[in-house]
Amino acid sequence: MMRKILGVALMAGALTSAFAADADVQIVSQGGTTVTLADINAFMQRIPADRRVGFLDNAERVNQMVTNVLRDKQLAKLATEQRLDQDLAVQAQIAFATREILSKEYMLNLDKSFKIPPMEQAAREQYLAHKRDYVSSGSVEVQHVLISPNGRLDIEVKALVDKVHSEAVANPGGFDQLVEKYSDDPSKSKNKGHIEDGTSDKLVPAFVAAVKNLKTEGEISPVVQTQFGYHVIKLVKNHPGRQLAFSEVKAQIEAKLKQDYIAEQRRIFLSKLDEDTATVNPDLVELLHKRYAPAGTLTPTEAARGKVQ
């Protein structure tokens, strides 16, 4: 229920952009402290826009978020009552956080102000100049039998592996039966030993190397040892990569070109701020070391050089 109420409220807030009115929309209250929609909106700005829907799709996570915001407000209230906000170090941290937020918002608004030119022609030129970059990776479908050494003597494992390998080589068409009869892979009940892409970087290197050596459909690999045991692998189907048409990658290329354009405009803008040379205190490192490192503490550099206290 909390998720539904909050979700509707957030959608309403997003549609109207009425952040001032959001302060009157109460989400939860406890012990004199109230969390409003404005508080939640402020929290949600910390989450990238493309992840917000997924974040709100979990009731437990939403409830925990509201609870955390409530707790922060309660603690902040207690801190203010104890006049901790008057502490100079705390004020410096608040000022720093304020500057970070304002800096981020300025750059976001700057990005929105850029007039991005049409990118279709540039995207087409990029595609034609780098067609090799726009090829589907393809995949190598394999099937395997896993013999685990767990609970077996070495001589038993090797004898069983050799038996499976010999039978596979003699009759590749009967590989399904070998998987069913001998494989110790717990997933075989679902996939019958099939792996859609045997060259995936998610698989162990020794297994991938063996798959890459298989050339013809139905070919059986030598016995392969990994940390999981011994594998006998059959090449089922080699799905080669193909050249992607411009229409298939147009949106992807244009998005990258727009991203690069904005980054370049940002660079140009920021370079103007650097026209005047920044003056840095030459004694900064020593100053910070004296302030934040206890007397006699060795830096990692000093320790590496063998300096002793």
Helices and strands as residue ranges (DSSP letters): H 2-16, H 19-22, E 26-30, E 33-36, H 37-44, G 49-51, H 52-56, H 59-81, G 84-86, H 88-113, H 120-129, G 131-133, E 139-147, H 154-170, G 172-174, H 175-182, H 188-191, E 194-195, H 205-212, E 224-226, E 229-239, H 246-273, H 284-292, H 300-304
